[in-house]
C-alpha cells in the first residue's frame, strides 16, 4: 500500500512554524513598497506635471492637441476649456485636457493609445 515514496513524504508529520507572524508579512510589505515606488509614485509625478502644464496655459501659446491639431490659444474660457485658432478665422473650443503640449516640444500629455 505504501510503495510510492512521494505518498510517504506527503503523509509526513507537519512542520512546526518556527517564524514569527510578523516575518510572514515582510514579503508582502516589500511587494507593496516596490509597487508604490515603481508604479504609483511616477504616476503621481506625471499627473502633477500635466496639471501644472494645463494650469500654466496662456493666450498666444502655440499648442498641439492630443488628436494632432496644431493651433494658437486665443482665449481661456474657464478652468476646463480654451479657445484655439486652428486656421485663419477658424476657432474651436476644446478641453484643456486635450492639449498635449507646445508645438515643437516633447508632448506633456501622452495619448492613451500610445505605449
C-alpha positions as CSV (number, residue, x, y, z in Angstrom):
1,X,0.0,0.0,0.0
2,X,2.9,2.5,0.7
3,X,5.1,1.6,-2.2
4,X,5.0,5.1,-3.6
5,X,7.8,7.2,-1.9
6,X,6.1,10.5,-2.7
7,X,3.0,9.4,-0.8
8,X,5.1,8.7,2.3
9,X,6.6,12.2,2.1
10,X,3.2,13.7,1.6
11,X,1.9,11.9,4.7
12,X,4.8,13.1,6.8
13,X,4.3,15.0,10.1
14,X,3.5,18.7,9.7
15,X,6.4,21.1,10.2
16,X,6.5,23.4,13.2
17,X,6.1,27.1,12.4
18,X,9.3,28.5,13.7
19,X,8.9,32.0,12.4
20,X,7.0,35.0,13.8
21,X,3.7,36.0,12.3
22,X,5.2,39.4,11.5
23,X,8.0,37.8,9.5
24,X,5.3,36.4,7.2
25,X,4.2,39.9,6.3
26,X,7.7,41.1,5.3
27,X,7.5,39.8,1.7
28,X,4.0,41.3,1.3
29,X,5.2,44.7,2.7
30,X,8.2,44.6,0.3
31,X,5.9,43.9,-2.7
32,X,3.7,46.9,-1.7
33,X,6.7,49.1,-1.3
34,X,8.0,48.1,-4.8
35,X,4.6,48.6,-6.3
36,X,4.4,52.1,-4.7
37,X,7.9,53.3,-5.8
38,X,7.8,51.7,-9.3
39,X,4.2,52.4,-10.3
40,X,2.3,54.8,-8.1
41,X,4.9,57.5,-7.4
42,X,5.9,58.0,-11.1
43,X,2.2,58.2,-12.0
44,X,1.6,60.9,-9.3
45,X,4.6,62.9,-10.6
46,X,3.4,62.7,-14.2
47,X,-0.1,63.7,-13.2
48,X,1.2,66.7,-11.3
49,X,3.4,67.7,-14.3
50,X,0.3,67.6,-16.6
51,X,-1.8,69.6,-14.2
52,X,0.9,72.2,-13.9
53,X,1.2,72.4,-17.7
54,X,-2.5,72.8,-18.2
55,X,-2.8,75.4,-15.5
56,X,0.0,77.5,-17.0
57,X,-1.5,77.8,-20.5
58,X,-1.9,81.3,-21.6
59,X,-3.1,83.3,-24.7
60,X,-0.9,83.1,-27.8
61,X,0.7,79.8,-26.8
62,X,1.3,77.6,-29.8
63,X,0.0,74.2,-28.8
64,X,-0.7,70.7,-30.2
65,X,-3.8,68.7,-29.1
66,X,-3.7,65.0,-28.3
67,X,-5.6,64.4,-31.5
68,X,-2.9,66.1,-33.6
69,X,-4.4,69.6,-34.2
70,X,-1.9,72.5,-34.2
71,X,-3.1,75.9,-33.1
72,X,-2.7,79.0,-31.1
73,X,-4.7,79.7,-27.9
74,X,-6.8,82.8,-28.4
75,X,-9.0,82.7,-25.3
76,X,-9.0,81.0,-21.9
77,X,-12.7,80.2,-21.3
78,X,-12.6,78.6,-17.8
79,X,-10.6,76.1,-15.9
80,X,-11.7,73.3,-18.2
81,X,-11.7,74.7,-21.7
82,X,-9.8,77.0,-24.1
83,X,-10.4,78.5,-27.5
84,X,-7.8,77.5,-30.1
85,X,-7.4,79.0,-33.6
86,X,-6.5,76.2,-35.9
87,X,-6.8,78.1,-39.2
88,X,-7.5,81.7,-40.4
89,X,-10.9,82.7,-38.9
90,X,-11.4,79.1,-37.5
91,X,-11.6,78.9,-33.8
92,X,-12.7,75.9,-31.7
93,X,-13.3,75.4,-28.0
94,X,-11.5,72.4,-26.7
95,X,-10.9,70.9,-23.3
96,X,-7.7,71.8,-21.5
97,X,-7.1,68.0,-21.1
98,X,-7.0,67.7,-24.9
99,X,-3.9,69.9,-25.2
100,X,-0.9,67.6,-25.3
101,X,2.0,70.1,-25.4
102,X,3.6,73.0,-27.0
103,X,4.4,73.0,-30.7
104,X,8.0,71.7,-31.4
105,X,8.5,70.2,-28.0
106,X,8.0,66.8,-26.4
107,X,4.3,66.2,-25.6
108,X,3.4,66.6,-21.9
109,X,0.2,64.5,-22.2
110,X,0.7,61.2,-23.9
111,X,-2.2,59.8,-26.0
112,X,-3.8,56.8,-24.2
113,X,-3.3,54.8,-27.4
114,X,0.5,55.1,-27.3
115,X,2.7,52.7,-25.3
